[in-house]
């Protein structure tokens, strides 16, 4: 989760620890202090006469002064044409440019022979600030020209303010409006801080980027507000170590890297950080864009973090087919190599079908793209696309763990022992538990269903809602619960069930012991016969929403230990032990992380948005497994990620099995019709003890699609001396479209 080539966060942040100049106090007089006021050189504050020559003369005088210097524009409105403030200057300290009055540009494009309105160039140590508004008057003529997004025959825009070949500069507390083109351009500059600037042009004003950074290094753009018709911030070729922080963007086209790859010999872009920003009502959020048929170049080591999206059309997008005028040369894919890009803690809403688009080059693949804590909510009804970010499927608010009730008129603790439950494990306490629940469920205040220390024999029981509690209903079980040993004691398929409930916290130091070893495990296994006895699930949640299960133990289940059925927003946390002996397959211990066999029945619903991460699997028969039945009705399973998993002596670490038939008596007339797609196995490492480390046994009728193995490193530890020396360790069968294997070994 860190950008490659930077070893830690401190090293990464160090990219932005450089010494920019500090804002200088206004000169206070003295023999070597000069305040150069444009009005004293003939500038008119009435906006009715051209003050360009007066500004130029003022600058020339200020630039020659060897002491502390201020170039000063007083209150008023000054009409200023194209002008160049050129150095180097003779000032021995920071040159201060303070503009209090507003500046307006000539309305006609013909008044601008170059591509700028105001330019500062070949300068070092300059402070530019004031209450000014630089009004480009783009609405008069410039915006009526063809947009460069629609035609290559567009008129080149005029940038309101350019810094070129400038080092150690601060621009702060100024306003830009209605630019004829870009508002602020930073070209070939170094160590520049842009702070608290306000940039505004209408959302439909063409080519009006807010801040454009080109071939520059060590740039900080902070605490600014930008609302324009194009990119709020655009960072192009040759830019290194650029920070955009605390900035509001929108409307506009978001914060963009690029476009890249349009010209030959473009320099690398790297070390870009965009953080703590809000993007609102924008067409794009954070975007990287490169041209097709581009010369080779690269952009890497970028981080987009802590960004809030508000009604953005495309929050996260990598577009390596960028072609704004639809008349590009698309003979070859983009040759711009994108790598080591991190999106972290990006949240909010979007109004299109796809929240995340990664449109990478088919020739030089994107590499090491990471999305962490990305939570984007769609504000229109639409189906999920294959490109949609997996994490966005987990948008919910779970309840917070409640503290134990501390008393009060509406607070009641319902203790099962007060309703007749016996803690000696001999007497059946089922009725007492049921009565306690009914009383707790009827209470309208803060409620705790409480089981004290002891061992309680409890039979099949149903804790049913809805309840009348107005806050989280707490179920705290300190004592252990044991089930009746005989299967005959269970008319249904559960031992303990919570159903039709909302907002519940289940916790405690309890062990739910199913006593499966007494009778249940002696029945025929469902892996060997369809005539097996139905298993009893120890704890089941059905039709439950907003629940937390934490700090409990389940052991020796007669069947499954914990079942979540038709449940929503449920968190299972720190359940330290779910344990049954390895040979009792009903208990679902040995086969570890698995996706149950799909399409044993008709009309099975889609499975999607599954993430398994940061887990350890040890001594298991299978590691991570997807399994579907043969001769199945059509269905689909997609968008799954298995990441950061340690395998220790696992028999089959990674397996897709679309010929799943545990009892060897299945109907195998036709292949499975379950479409398995967009599956990623990433950073899975460790050891295995069988022939194959990876098995992809896909359907021969509906091929697996877009399967990626990235940083998978598995080592075989089978010491059988009769084994072939160069035995294959990767097995494939059936149809497969789109397999990516990167930086992985299996032997």
N, C-alpha and C positions, 0 to 999 in steps of 0.2 A: 504493500500500500504506500510505498514511497517512490518517488520518481527516480528512475535509474540514473546512476552515476553520482547521486548524492546519497551519502551513507546514513544520514539521520536528519531529523527535522532541523536541528541546529545548523547543520551544514547547508541545508536548503535555504533556510531563512537568512543565512549569512550572505546570500546573493544580493540582499537588499540592504545590507548594512554598509552604506557608503556615506561619505561626508558631502552633503549638499550644503550650500551656503545658508546661513541663518538669516531670516528677515531682518533687515537693517532698520534701525530707528531713523526718523527724519533728521536731516542735518540740523544742528542747533547753532550754526554760526562758527566764526573763526576765520583766520586769514586764509586757510586752505579749503574752506567750504564754499561750494557754489551751487545755488539753486537756479536752474535755467528754466524760466517760465516762458511758454510759447507765446503768451499774450504780449510779452515784452519784445518779441521778434516779429509782431504784426499779425498773429493769428486772431481771427474773428470768432467770437462765441455765439454768433447769431445763425449759423448754418446757411447764410445767404451768400457767402463768398468763400472761395477755395483757399484753405489755409495750408496747403501742401508745402509751399515754399517756406512759410514761416516755421513749420515743424522741422523741415530739413535743415534750416539755418540753426535752429535751436539745438538740434542733435549734434551738428558739427562743432558747435561751441562747447557743448557738454562733453563730447568725446575727447576733446583736446585738453580738458582741465585735468590737472594731475592730482588734485586733492579729492576730498569726499565730494561726490557729485550726485545731483538729483535733476533728472529731466522731468519737468512738472507741467501738467495740463490742468488748469483751474476749472471751475464750474462753467457750464455752458454746453452748447452743441456745436461741434466743429466739423465742417465738411473737409475731408482729407482724401485725396486721390492716392493712386499707387505710390508707395514710398518705401525706401530702403534705409534702414538704420544699420550702418556698416561699421565694423571695427577692423582691426583692434583699436581700443581706446587707450588713452594715457592715464586714466584714473588708477590710483594705487590701491583702492579698496572696491567694495561692491558698488556697482553703478546702479542707482535706484531710478526706476521709471514709475512715477506715480501719476495716474490719469484719473482725475475726479470727474471731469466733464465727459459727455458722450461724444463718440465719433461716428459719423455717418459716411458711407461710401458713395461715390457717384453712381447713379442708377444704371447707366449704360455699360454694357460689356466692352464697348469700343474704347472706353477710358482706361482699359487694362491691357497693355501690350504683353505683359508676362502672366504667370499663373498665380499671382498673389496680389493682395491688397497691401498689407503691411508685413515687412520682413525684417527680422533682426539676424545679422549674420557675422561670423568671425568674431565672436565675443566670448568672454569668460567672466564669470562672477557678476551676474545681473539679477536684480530683483524687479519684477514687473507686477504692479498691484494697483488697486484703486477701486472706486465705485463706478467705474465707467461701464457703458454698454457699447460694444462695437457692432453697429448695425450695418449689415452688408446690403440691405435693400434688395435682396434677391427676388422678391415678389414682383418687382417692377418689370424686369426683363428676363433675368437668368432662368427662372423656373419655367418659363414658357418655351424654352428650347427642348429638343428631344432628349429624353433621359438615356444615360449610358446603359441602363438596365434593359432598354428596349432596342437600342441601335448602336452600332459601332461609329456611326456618323454624328455622334453627339458633340456639342461644343465643350471644350475643356473648361472645367470649373475653376473659379477663382477662390483660393483659400484666403480667409479673412486675416489670419495671423500665422506667420511661419517663423520658426526658429531653425536656422541652418548653420551648421558648423559652430554650435554654441556649446559651452561646457559650464557646469556649475551655475544653474539658473533656477529661480523660483517664479512661478506664475500663480497668483492667488487673488481671490476675492473680486474677480471681474466677471462680466457678463458678455456673452456673444449672442447675437440674434440674426436671423434671416440671412444666413450666409449665401453668397452666390454659388458656393461649392462647399468644400470642407471649411470648418470653422477654425480649427487649430491644427497646424501641421508641425510635427517634430521630425526634422530630417538631419541625419548625420550629427546628432547631438549626444551629449554624455552628461550624466548626473543632473537630471532635470526633474523638478518636483512641480506638479500641477495640483493645486489644493483649493478646494472651495470655489470652483468656477461653476457658472450657470450657463448652459448652452441651450438655445431653443430655436427651432424652426418648425413649421407645420409638418404633420405626419406625411403629407403627400408632396413635400418639397423634394425634388430629385437631387440625388448625389450630394446631400448635405451631411456628410459624416461629421460627428462631433469632434473627436480627436483622432488624428491619423499619425501613427508612429512608423517611421521608415528608417532602416539602417541606423538604429540608435541603441544605446545601452544605458542601463541603470536609470530607468524612468519610473517615477512614482506618480500615479494619478489617484488622488484621495479625496473623499468627502465632497464629491461633485454631483451635480444634477444635469442630466443630458436628455433632451427630448427633441428628436430630429426626424428627418425623412429617410435616413439611411443608417449606417452603423453608428451606434453611440461612440464606440471606440473601435478602431481598426488597427491591427498590428501586422505589419507586412515584413517583407524580406529583410534579412540582416538585423533584425531586432533581437537583443539579448538582455535578459534580466529586466523584465517589465512587470510592474505591480499595479493592478487596478483594485482599489479597496474602498469600501464604504461609499460606493457610488450608486446613484439611482439612474436607471436607464429606461426610457420609454415615454412616448412611442418611438418607434424606429426599427432598426434591424439588429438590435442586440449588440453584444460584444464579440467581435470577430477576429480570428487569426487569418490573415489573408486579405485578398486572394493571393495565392502563391503559385509559382510555376508558369507564369505568363511569359517571362523573358529568360534568356540564356544566362547562365552563370549567376543565378540568384544565390545570395548568401543564406546560411543556415538561420533558422529561427529557433531559439531555445530559452529556457528559464522564464517562462511566462506564468504568472500567478494572478488569478482573478478571485477575489475573496470578499465576503461580507458585503455583497451587492444585492440590490433589488431591481428586477427587470419586470416592467409592468406594461401590458398592452402592446407588446412588441411583436413583430413578425417572427423574429428569431430570439433565442435566449443567448446561449454561448455556442459559437459556430466556428468551425475550421473549414476553410474552403480552398480548393486547389483546382487548377484548370486541367482539362483532359489534354492529351498529346503534349505534355510539358517536358522540358529538359529535366534531367535528374537534379534533385535537391532534397533537403530534409528539414523537418520541423519536429522538435522533440522536447521532452521534459517540461510539460505544462500541467498546471493544477488549477482546477475550477472548484472552489470550495465555499460552503456556507452562503449559498445563493438562493434567494427567494424569487420564484416565478409567479406572477399574477396575470392570469389570462393571456399567456404567451402562446403563439401558434406552434412553434417548434422549439421547445426548451433546450434540447441537446441535439446537436447535429454535426456530423462530420460529412462533408460533401466534396468528394473528389471527382465529381462530374460537374463542377460549377460552370455554368454557361448562362450568364444573365440575359444575353441578347438572342439566345437560341440559334446562333450562327457560328458556333465554334467548330474547329477542326477536331473531330472525335475519332480520328483514325486509330489512335492508340490510347490506352488508359493513362491516367496521370502517373508521372514518375517521381512525385514528391513522396518521400518516405516519412510517414507519421509514426511516432513511437513514444512510449512512456508518457501516457496522458491519463490523468486521474480526475474523475468527477466525484466529489464527495459532499454529502449533506446538501443536496440540491432538492428543493421541495417547493410545492405550490400547485398551480393549476395550469392546464393548457386546453385549447379549444379546437384541436384537430384530432385526427384518428391516431396519430403516432406521437408519443411523447419523446422517444429517443430514436434517432436515425443515424446509423453508422454506415454510410455509403462509401466504402473504402475502395481503393484502386484494386483492380483484379490482377495487376502485374506486380506491384510492390505492396504487399499486404500491410495493413495497419498492425502494429505490434505493441503488446502490453498496454491495452486500453482497460482501465479499471473504473467501475462504477460502484460506489460505496454509499450506503444510506441515501439513495436517490428515491424520493417519494413524491410522485407527481400524480395529481388527480385530474382525470378528464372531466371537462365541464360540458361535453356534448355526448350523446348516445352514439356509440360506434363499436364495432367489433375490434378485438385485439389483433394487431398485425404481428407478423413474425419478428419484426425488428423491435417490437416494443420492449422496453427495459423490464427485466424480470422483477426487480425489486419493487416496481410500481404496483405490482399485484398485491403487495402487503401493506396497503394503506388502511390503517384502522387505529382507533383509540381503545386500548385495553384499559380496564380499570386498574387503579393503583392499589397495591396491598394496603388493607386497612389496619390501623392499630387496634389492639383489643379494646373493647368498650371500657370506659372509665367511669361509668355511673351516670345518673341523671334520671329524670322522671320517665323519659321515653326509651331508656336503655335497659335491655333485659338479656341476661345470659341464661340460656335454656340448657341445663345440665342433665344428661341422660340418666345419671344416678338418682336424680330427684324424681324421675318417672319410673323407677323400678329396675333399671339396668344393673346387672351383677358383674363385677370385675373379676370373677374367679374362673372364667372360661368353661364353667360347667353348666350354668343355667343359660337357657336361650333368652337373649335380650332383644330379640327382633321387635316384639310388640312395644317394649319400652322406647326403643329408638324411633319407632313409627309415631308414637304419641308425642315424643319430644319434637319431632320434625313438624307435626301438624300444628302444635302450639307455636313454634318459632315462625312458621310460615304465615300464620295469622297475625303476628305482631306487626304493628305499623311503624314502630320506631327502629332504632339501631338494634340489631339482633345478632347474637352469636349462638350457634348450635355447638354444644361443647361436650366432648368425651374426655373424662379425666384419666389418670393413670390406672393401669390394670389391663387385663386381657378379657375381651368381650366376645362371646359366641353370638354371631349374628347371621341369620339365614338370608335368603333372597329378599331384598327390600327395595322399595321404590320411593325416592324422595322427589315428590312431584310438585310442580308449580302450576300456574304462576303464584307468587307469594305477594303479600301486602307490604312488605318492608319497603321503605322509601329510600334506602341507601344500600350499599353493598351488604349482602347477607354473608356472614362469616361462618364457616364450618371449621372448627378447630378440633382436631383429633389427636390427643396426646397418647392415650392408651392404644394397645394393639387390638386388631380385629381378626378373628379366625372364622373361617367358613365351615359349615357342616361338611364332613368328609364325603358323604354319599352324593352321587350325581342325582339320585332320585329326589333329593331335597330341592331341586332347582327346576321348576316347571318351565321357566323361560331360559333365554341364553345369557343371562347375567346374574351376578351376585349382588352388586350394589349399583343402582342407577340413579342419576340425577336427570330430570327431564322437564322441559317446558319452563326454563328458568332464565333469568337475566341478571347480570351483576352478582357474581358469587365468587368468594375466595375460599378455597379448600386447602388447608395446610395443617401442619403439626408434625410430631415426631413418630407418628404411627407406622406400623407395619401391617399391611393388608395381606394376610397369609391365606392363600386359597386351598391349602392342603391337597394339592393335586396329586401328590405322591401316593395317597392312600388308595385311590380307586381310579381317578380320571386318566392317569398316564398309562394304565394297564390296558386301556381300550385300543382298538386298531387305529393306527395313524392315518390321517387323511392323505399323507404323502404316498401311502401304499394302497389305499382302497377308497372308493367313493362311498362305501358302506360304513364309514366311520361315524362314531357318535358325535353329536354337535357339541362344540366346546362351550364352556361357561366363561364369559369375560368377567374378570374381577371387579373392575370399576368402569362404568360407562357414562358418558355424557351424551344425551340425545336432545336435540332441539334446545340447545343452551347457547347463549350469547354473552360475551364480555365476562370471561371467567379466567381465574388463575388457579393452577394446581402447583403447589410448591412444597418442597422439604418433606416428602412422604416416601415410604418404601412399599413396594409391592413384591411379593415372593410367592413361588410355588403355585402359580395360577393353574386352574383346571383347563384353561384355554388362553385366550388373549389376556394380558394383564390390564391394559388401559385401552378403551375404545372411545373414539370421538366420532359421533354420527350426527350429521345435519347440524353441526355446531359452527359457530362463527366467533371470531375474535377470542381465541383461547390461547393462553400462555401456559406451558408446562415448564416449570423452572426448578432446577436443583432437586429433581427426583433422584436421590443419590443411588438408589438401588432398585432395579427391576430384575429379579434373579430367579431362575429355575435351572436345574441340572441340564447340561448340554444335550443329553440324549433324549429329552422329552420335547419332541418337536412341536407339540401343541402349544407350548409356552412361548413360541416365537422369540427365542433368545439366540439360537445358534445362527440364524440366517440374517440377523442384523438389519442394516438399512436397506429396505426393499420397497419397491412400488408394487402393490398387489397385482395379481394377474388380471388384466382387463379383458372384458368382453366374454365372460363366461355366460353372460345374459344379454338379451336384446336391449336396445335403447340405453345403453350405458352412457353417462354424461362424460364430457371431456375432462381430462386431467391436465392442469397447466400451472405454471408459476411455482414450481417446487425448488427449494434451495436446501441443500445439505452442506454445512460448512463447519470447519473447526472441530472435527470429530476424530476419535481414535477407535479403530476396529481391531480387535485382537482375538486370535484363535477361532475365527468365525468360518463357517462353511462358505459363505458369500460375503463380499464387501458391500458395494453399492450395485443394486440390481434393478433392472426394469424387465418385467415378465408379462407376456400376453399369451392367450390360448390360441391354438390353431383352430381353423374352421370357425372363425368368430365373425359376428356382424360388424359392419363398419363403425369405427370410432377413432378417436385421436388422443394423443398425449404429446404435449409440446412445452417448450420453454422451461427447461430444468437445468439446474446448475449444481454440480457436486464439486466442492472446492475445499482446499486446505484440509485434507484427510490423511491421517497416518494409518497404514495397514501394518499389522504385526502378525506374521505367520498366518495369513488368510489364504484359503484355498482358491477362491476365484475373486480377485479384488474388484474388477470391473466387468460387468456382464450385462448385455442386452440379450434376452432370451425370448424370441417370438415363437418358439416351439415348446413353450412351457407345458409339461404334462406330468405332474408329480406321481400319478398312479399308473402311468404307462398304459392307460386304457381309454385314451382320448380319441375323439373323432378327428383324424388327420387328413380327411379328404381334400381340404383346401388349406392354403396358408392363412395365417392371421391377417385380418383386415384392419388391424389397429395401426393408424399412421403415427409413427414415432418421429418427431422432428425437433430441431433446435435444442440439442442436448450438449452441454459442455462439462467435461471432466478436466479440472484444473488443479495443479499442485497437489496431486495425489502421489504419495510416496510410501516406501516401506518394503515389506517382504511378503512372498507368497510361496506355497509349497506344492503346486500342481504344475501341469503342463503349460497352461496358458495364463498369463497375467491379465490379458484383455481379451474378452470374447464378445464379438458383435455378431449375434445370430439373428439377422433381420428377416423380415418377411420377404419372400420372393415375389409377392404380388404388389404390395404397397411398400416401396423401398423406404428404409430409414433415410432421413434427410438432414443435412447440416449437423453432423456429429463432429465435435472438436475435442481433441486431447491435447492439452497444453501443460507443459511442465509436469508430465506424468513420469515418475521415475520409480520403477518397481524391480526388485531384485529377487530372483528365484533362489530358494535355499534348499531345494530338494537335493539330497546327497546320494540318491540312487545311482550307483556306479554303472548300471546297465543302461542308463539314459543316454540318448544320442548326444554327442558332444555339442553339436550345433543345432539343437532342437529349436524349432520356432516357438516364440512366446506370445504371438499375436494371432488370434484366430478370427477369420471373417467368413460369413456365410450369408447368402440371400442378396437382396438388393440394397445398394447404398449409394446415395447421391450427396456429394458434398462432404467429404471427410477431410478434416484438417488435423494433422499431427505435427506439433511444434515442440522442439526442445524436449523430447521424451525418449525414455529407454525402458525396455520391458524385460531385460534379462540380466 
